[in-house]
Amino acid sequence: MNLFSLEGKTVAVTGASSGFGHHFAGVLADAGATVVLGARRMDKIADRVSEINDGGGSARGVTLDVRDPESCQSFLDEAKALNGHVDVLINNAGVEAGAKTYAMIDEDDWDYVLDTNLKSVWRLSKMYTELVAGGEQAEGNIINIASITAYRTIKGQFPYAVSKAALVKATEIMALEGARYGVRVNALAPGYILTDVSRVLLESERSDTFVKGIPMRRYGEFDDLDGPLLLLASDASGYMTGSTIVVDGGHICAEL
């Protein structure tokens, strides 16, 4: 028995045009899921959908602006219309305000990051829970993509780190309150993963010093997240809710 199989499941992923969401879509499809990719950049989504479908998977792209309630509802409705159910919602969409301290950001920076990284998670999760509570499917599964910055941070990550720390606490409260509706809620908190965005920092002249703070002495790769993602998305985590899985090479265990 393959506990990590997603055969017959429909998984909706926000922020799927690049980065984690782009990678997650392929991993989920390879495990058998029908994947619904949501993001504003439809050209990027279309390319990824074609890659997945041409490779034998099942994927569909849907325009999604997580800051727009109507767009969020339409995204979930279209995901449900495919197979009559949405088994997993992955709240992955996220933004940063650049390398700014709390004294440097303005209200627009704050609102942009918090609305995208935190408020949208509440909004989509509420809508998704209403879908499950409507009785057309017995249970639901929400995965929030948090970050090691919820636990360890450096200067210039405000308000991104604030939003991710709040997301970890939101995951716990949503798990407590969502259980009555049959909805599990967990989070995945990646450490410093090499992406197109993070390479600016992680491959800079500060890299040698920075990586010494990670016990495994390396940065993460996308593939390091595959196992934890499939655990949370599949029935293998059927008795897990309110948990945050940290994948960081031991970074949060290291001395400050």
N, C-alpha and C positions, 0 to 999 in steps of 0.2 A: 504494500500500500504506500502510495506516494503522498505523504502528509502535506507536501508543499505544492501540490498540483492546484492550478486555478482553472481547470477545465470546467466550462459551463458558467463561469463567473464573469460579470461585467464590472470593470474597474474604471472609475472616472478620475483623471489626473489633471489638476490645475497647473498652470505654469509649465506646460509641456513642450514649449517651442525650443528650449535650450537647456543646458545644464542638467541638473538632477532629473527633472521631469522628462526631458528628452531621452535620457538613458533608462529611466524607470519604465517608460512605455515599452521599450524593447524587451526588457527583462520579464515584465508581466505577460506580454504577448507570447514569449517563448515558453512560459509556464502554462499556456493554454487559455489565458483570459482574452475576452473581447475588451479592447482598451479604447476609451474615449479620451482624446487629447484636447484640452482646452487652453487657449491662450489668445492674446490679441493679434499676434503675427501669424495670420493664416498661411502665408507663403511658407514659413518655416514648418508649420504643422503639416501642411500638405506634403512636403518632402518626406517628413518622418512617417506619415501614414502610408505613403507609397512604398517606402523601404520595408515597413512591417508587412504590409499586404503582399508585396512581391516576394517576400521571404517565407510566405506560407502562414503568416499570422493574421489576426483580425483586428483592424483599427479603424477609427473614424475621427475626423477632426471637427471641432465645433468652436466657433468664435466665442471667446469668453473674456470679459473685463470683470475681474473679481471685485472691483469697487462699485459696480453697477448692479443693484438688486435684480432688475429685470433680466440682465444678461446671466446672472447666476442661476435664476430659476429656469431660464430657457436651456441652459447647459445641462442641468439635472434632468429636465423633461426630455431632452433629446437623447440623453444617455439611457434613460429608462425605456424610451420607445424602441430601442434596438432589440432587447430581449425580455422586456417586461419587468426588469428589476435592475437595481444598481447594488451590487454586493459590497463594493468597497469604494469609499471616497478618499482620495489622497490630496490633502491640502498642502500643496507644494509651492504655490506661487509666492514669490518673495522679492523684495527689492532692498537696496541700501541707499544711504544718502551721501555716499562718498566718505572719504577719510576726514570726518568732522567730529569735533568734541561737542559736548552739550552746550558750551558757550558759543559755538560757531554756527549751529543750525538755526534756522528760523522756523516759524510755525508751519510753513508750507512743507519743509523737509519732514518735520515731525508727523504731520497729518498724512503725507504721502506714504511714509514707511509704516506707521501704525495702522492706517486704513487697509493697506495691502497685506501686511504680514499678520495682523491680529484680528481686526474687525471682519475681514473677509472670511476668516476661518470660522468665526462665530456665525456669520450670516449663512454660509454654505452648509455648515454643520446643522444649524437650526432647520434649514429647508430640507436637508437630507433626512433628519430625524422625523420630520413631519411626513416625509414620503414613506418611511418604514412604519411609523405609527398608524398610517392610513390602512394597514392591514393587508397590503398586496404582497408583502414579503415578510417573513417571520423574524428576520434579524438583519442588522447592519454592522458595518465595520468602518471606522474612521481612522485614518493614519495622518497625523500632523507631522510635517517636516520641521523640526526645531533645529538646534545648532549647539555646538560646544560653547558658543558665546553666551549661552544661558548660564554657564558655570564658570568659564574662564575667558577673559577678554583682554584686549590691549587698547591703548588710547586710539580714539578715532572711530570706534564702532558704535557710538551712540547716534541714533536711537535703535539701530538694528539689534544690538544685544538686549536692549530693554524689551523689544517686541518678542524675541525668542525666549527670554526668561519667562515672560508672561504666558507664552504659548505652552510651556511645560506645565505651569500651574493650571492653565485652562484645560489641558489634557486630563489632569487629575480630577478636576471638578466636573468636566463633561462626562467622564467615565462613571463618576458617582451618580450623576443625575440621569445619564443616558441608559443605565442598566434596566430601568423599568420599561423601556421601549424595546429592549433587545438589541441595543446599540453598544458595541464595544468601541473604546477610544484609546489609542496608544500613540506614542510619538517615536520618531527616529531622529536622533541628534548626531549628525555627522561632525567629525572633527575637521581639521584642515585638509580638505580634499583638493587635489590639483584640477582646477577647471580653467577655462579661458579667462575668467575674471580674476581668480585667486593667484594665477601665475605671476601677476605683476608684483605681488608681495612675496609669494613663496619662492620665487626664483630670483629675487633681488639680492643685493649685497648683504642683506640681513638674514638671508636664508640659513647659513651655517649656524649662526647663533640661535635662531628661532627653532630649528629642528632639534637642537639639543634638549629642548624642553619637552620633547616627546619621547617617552621611554623606548618605543620601538625604533626611534631614530630614522623615521621616514614619514613623508606625507602620505595621505590615503589616495587611493585611486577609485574611480567609479565602481569598479568590480568589487571592492571591499564592502560595498553596501548591499550587494545582491542578496546574500543569505539572510541578513536581518530584515530586508524588505519583504522577501518571500515568506519569512516566518510570520510577520505581522499581517500580511495580506491573505494568508491561507488559513485553513482550519487547524493547522499545527499550533496556532496561538489561541485556540478556542476558549481557554480559561484565563486569558490575559486581558486585563483592561486597566487603564490608569498607569501603565508603565511607559517609561522612556528608555529606549535602548540607545546607549551612547557608543558610537563607533569612531574612536579617536586615537588608537594606538597607545592608550593609557595616559593621554595628556592630562585629564582631570585628576589623575592620581599623583602626578609629579609635583615636586616641591615648587612653591612659588618663587 
